[in-house]
């Protein structure tokens, strides 16, 4: 994202005196400049991916009700789930005692002032809050990203991940593939409702992202497994990385709703085999990871 798209704060001055040069002082009101910029919600995960809802003024009720301004026809969403409304400091979201709660960047909130780029979760639907001076241009960029990214985890989806792998196959770069699968994911889904299970997948993705180098590529291969392309790493070293990543997931605490949920993971590392192909490499590692994970 370019620097010019990032919201900045601006100072405002007020004349509280009489004539010129007399009784005049400057009062720093710290009114955010971004609060005057256009804003919208962009659906990045749900039944209507790519839907744009411009926030112009007033209150936008969100829920399953037929008359909701932001209608979400999903059983994971309450009829009157949340509302978006404008404050002097910017747009905010408020939960309306929904069953599954309202989340901002994976944190459950009663109400919160939204910042540009926040991801708002209502049930199993995700919206990205965007507010920028050049909003249309930014939305176009986000929509382009949605063709390559998994909306839930903001990692590359399988097709985009495989495209990158194909490009690495065509080059001379040394690389290895690691596949990480959530252990016994079906059991996890049985213990949690669908939204919480998806939240677990999102939290695992966030953890993996923080443990990888900038040159590595992370993608979601299926509902419970991720692929990692390790640049300039041979297979023996990749095995050590795979073990470390699975251990870090297993030892981490994942807060989902009001509970801490243990999540185990298994990982498989593989290098390029003679006469290998990108799709065979992915399928081989993915099948082995699911076999070990019991999924």
Secondary structure, DSSP 8 states (H G I E B T S, - for coil): --GGGS--B-------SSSTTSS--------BGGGGS-EEEEEEESTTTT-EEEE-SSEEEEESSTT-SEE---TTS-TT-EEEEEETTEEEEEE-S-SS-EEETTEEESEEE--TT-EEEETTEEEEEEE-TTHHHHHHHHHHHHTTB-TTT-SEEHHHHHHHHHHHHHS---EEEEEEEETTHHHHHHHS-HHHHHHHHHHHHHHHHHHS-TTSEEEEEETTEEEEEEET--HHHHHHHHHHHHHHHHHS-EEETTEEE---EEEEEE---TT--HHHHHHHHHHHHHHHHT-
